[in-house]
Amino acid sequence: MADHIKIRKARGKWVVRAGGAVLGETSNALELSEGDYPPVIYFPRADLAMSFLEATETTSHCPWKGDATYFSIPTKSTVIKDAAWSYENPIDEVSAIKDHIAFYPDRVTVEEL
């Protein structure tokens, strides 16, 4: 793993909300720290209401994590486009984030309970 990426179990219980709905709540979140970026909370798919997320055609590539796919969240009044991402087949060094989804905190609410 690149020296600038650290993954650890996030302390406490975490929740993600969008459009007035709770999308997930978990005590099994991972916290990924990468360089000078703020830490990112990754939620296990098993703890998310995946029916609230719609896969999009958006993709991106990170040389240290692999190829990311994105999800939008339809709400009653709008669609929050590409609000979340996942590394379906991450690079071996960050394989802990496989089957996890992260959310942009400026598009949804991610908070520790």
ZIVENMO-V755960 format. One record per backbone hydrogen bond with DSSP energy under -1.0 kcal/mol. NH is the residue of the N-H (numbers start at 1). CO is the residue of the C=O. Records with the same first field share a line. If there is no record, write none. Layout:
NH=CO, CO
//
This chain:
5=2
6=33
8=31
10=29
14=26
15=111
16=24
17=109
18=21
21=18
23=16
24=16
25=47
26=14
30=42
31=8
32=40
33=6
35=4
37=34
40=32
42=30
43=101
45=99
47=44
48=45
49=23
50=48
52=49
53=50
54=72
56=70
60=68
62=66
66=62
68=60
69=86
70=58
71=84
72=54
73=80
75=78
80=73
81=79
83=71
84=71
85=102
86=69
91=65
94=91
95=92
97=94
98=95
100=97
101=43
102=85
104=83
107=104
108=104
109=17
111=15
113=13
//
